[in-house]
Amino acid sequence: MKTYLDCLPCLVRQTIEAVRLASADPIFQERICRQAMEEMSRIDFCSSPPVMAQRIHRLLRRESGCDPYWEAKVQANRLALSLLPRLEEKVRNSPVPLETAVRLVIAGNIIDMGVGFNPRFEENRLYEAIEHALNTPFEGDVPTFCAAVEKAENILYLIDNAGEIVFDRLLIGLLPPEKITAVVKGIPIINDATLADAEMAGLTAMVPVRDNGSDGPGTILDSCSPEFRGLYRQADLIIAKGQAHYETLNEENKDIFFLLKAKCPVVAGDLRCRIGDLILRRSAGS
């Protein structure tokens, strides 16, 4: 039986980071951490990491009465927007614009506070990720991806994080806009993008943007709204950004292209790649 016990240290770290973002009061921090540890003791470790994270962050958000990551998401969006003109120029000047856009979109996947990225202090890490993405081989078949996009009539683009959502504009701008519906989270969870982030990133001016009604990382279908599940069923192609979407959808019987950077041993092991690899992977259900 497959378990995700190795994800427990990440959940503990996320809990500590979130309570510190929510309040500077050490009494509050200790109380919420104790509650979160009690919740972790009841978690089924056969659940996917996003399902486990959903439970912990739901508790943190309820007890703090706020979105602990709100300020960090605004900072991430501003940082990414400041880079957008240069990134657009790289795509325009590329001999293969779509491949360059895919690489840059995957580079943006580093803006993930779930694995410890902090936009306030780690601009250089983002710059390094961009250069790495442009100059490193990646696993993926861009022509097959292009052919699938051309054939599809109804495409869902599942957004991952704030900040990273600005990078998604590079790829979405090269796809047929009449085919695309972008999807964000319905309720804040870690630094995942919501409608407010889509508006700040300028994505709502490019394509229709809907929320999935959920407060879970990735796409936990059971916790999504009926409206989103309808969109999901109707889509004949899905583009899914980030590790959490891979963790929640990789066994779905849908045609899905996962775009992500492998950032933890659990995901890297499942993908049979190295941590840090750039991945464009089509689902087995395609």
N, C-alpha and C positions, 0 to 999 in steps of 0.2 A: 504494500500500500504506500503510495507516494505522500510524503508529508513535507511541510514547509517550515520545519523547526528552525532551519538556518536563517529564516527571516526575522526571528524574534529580536536579535540585537538591533536591527533596523527599526523595528516598531518602538523599542525602548528609546532609541536616539530621537526618533521623530516626536515621541511624547515629551521628552525633556525640552527639545527645541520649541515645540508649540506652546508649552506652558510658559516658557520664558518670553516668548513673543506676546502672549496674552496678558501677562502681568509681571511686574517686578516684585510683587509681594511674595516673600519666601514661604509664608504660611499657606497662601493660596497654591503656590507651586507644589509644595509637599502634599497637600490634600488631594489635588487633582492627580498627581503622579501615583499616589496610593490607590485611588479609584481606578486608574488606568491599569495598574498592575493586577488588581483584582479582576478586571474585565479580561485581561490577557490570560489569566488562569482558567477562564471558562471557554476560551477560543478553541475551535476545532482546527488543529493544525493540518488537516487535510483540505481545508478551505484554501482558495487561492490567496496570495499575499494581498491583492486589492480588497478582497472581502474582509480579511483581518484588519487592514488599515481603515476600512470604512467604519467598522465598529468602534475602534479606538478614537478616531477623529470625530465621530458623531458625539461621543461622550465629551471630548475636549471642547467642542463647539457649544454643546448644551450647557456645560458647567461654566464656561468663560463668558457666554452670552455674546460672543463676537467671532469674527473671522480672523484668527491670529495672523494669517499670512497676507492680509489685505495690503498693507504698506509695502511688503516685499514684492507683491505682484505688480503694483504700480511702478516700483523701481525697475523691475525686470522689463516691463513694457517700454518704459522710457529709454532704457539702455538699448534695447533691440531696435526701437524706432530711430535712435541716433545713428545706428549702423546701416539702416535700410538703404539709403541712397548708394552707399559703396557696394553693398551686396547686389543690388539691382544692376549696377554697372558691371560687376563680375559676370552676372548671368548674360547680359546683353553682349558682352565681348567674348563670350565663350564660343568655341567652335561647336560645342554640343550643349546648348543652353539648358535643355531639360535635364541632362545628367548633372550639370553644375547645380541646378536648382534642387535636385534630389539630394545631392551631397550637402548643400547648405542647410536644407530643411532638417536633415539628420544631425548636422552639427548643432543646430538649435536645441536638439533634444537634451543637451547637457544642462539646460536651465530647468533643473528639477530639484526643488527643495526636499523632495522625498528621499533623495540620496545625498543631501547636504550642500547643494549649491546655494550660495548667498550672493545675490546680485549687487549688494552694497559693497562687498569686498573682493569679488572674484571676476572683475572685468577681464583681467589678463587670461584667466582660465578659459573664458569664452573666446577670446581672440585666438588662443592656441587651438581650441577645438575647430574653429573655422579653417585655419591653415592646415590642420591635420586632415580635415574632411576633403579639402581641395587637392591634397597631394598624396593621399593614401589610397591604395586599392580598396574597393569595397565589394561586399558580396551582393550581387543583384543583377538582374537582367533588365536593363532599361528599355530595349526594343520590345520585349514582351509586355512590360508595363505600358508602354505607349500603345501597343496594339489592343490591349485590354481596355484602355481609356477610350480609344477610338470606337471600339465595338459597343461599349456600354451606352445605355440611354439614361440611366438614373444612378448617380454616384453620390455616396455619402462620404464626406471627408471628416473623420473623427479627430478633433483637435485634442492636444494634450495640455501643455502648460501655458500660463501667462508668460510673456516675453517670447517664448518659442512660437507663439501664435503669429508674431510679426514675420518670422522666417517662413511660416506656411504660406504667406502671401506670394513668395517667390515662385512656388510651385503652382499654387492655385491660379496665379496670373497667366500661366502657360497652358492651362486646361480650358476646355470649352465651358464658359460660365453658365450656359443654359442647362448643363448637365449636373452641376455641382450644388449640393446642399451641405454646408458646414455645420458641425454639431459640437456644442460645448456642454459643460456641466450645468445642471439645473440649480444646484446648491453648492456653495464653496466646500472644497475638500483639498487640503494641502495647498499647493499653488496651481492647481488645475484651472484652466481658463473657464470663465463664465461669460454671459452676454456682455457684461460691463467691459471685460477685457477685449472681446471681439470689437466692440465699438471703439475703444481706445486704440486698438491696433489698426483700425481702418478696414477691417475685414467685412463689416456689414455693408460697406459701399461697393463691394466687389461681387458678393454672392449672397443668397439667402442664408441666414444663420438661425439655427434652432437649438433649444436646449433639450437634454435628454431626461430632465426631471429627476435626476439622481444625484446623490451625494457620495458616490463611490468612485475611486480611481478607475481608469479604464472604462469599460462598458459592462457593468454587471446587469445583464438583461432583466433579471427578476426584480431589480429595484428601479428600473427605468419606467417612464410614463407610458401609458397605452399609445399616446400620439407618437412617441419616438419608436416604439416597437413596430408600429405601422410603417413608419418610414424605413425602418431596418428591413422589414419583410419585402417591401417594394423595391429596394435597391438591388440592382444587378451587379454592382461593383462597390466595394468599400475600400477606402484608403485610411489606414489606422496608424496614428502616430504614437510612438512611445512604448515603453516596456509594459505598462499596465494594460494597454489594449492587447498586446500580445498575450499576456497572462490570462486575460478574461475571454478572449475570442479565438485563441489558436485552435480550439477543437470544434469550432462552429462549422456547420456545413454551408458556408458562404464563400463567395469569391472575394478574398481579402488580400490586399497588399499591406504588409506591415513595414513601416519605416521607423527605425530606431537605432540607437547606439546601445550596445550591450554594456550594462553598467553594474551588474552584480553576478556572482557565481551561479546563482540559481537559473537566471535567464540564459547566461552564456552556455551553461551545461545543456539546457534544453535545446538551444539553437545549434549546439556543437560548434561554437565559435569561441574566440578569445574575448575577454573583457576589453572594451574599447573599440571592438570591431563595428564598422558601419554596415547596417543590414537593410536590404530591400528584399523581403521574403514573401513569396506568395503562399497562401494557405493551402493545406492539403485538401481542403474541401472545394477547391476551384475546379 
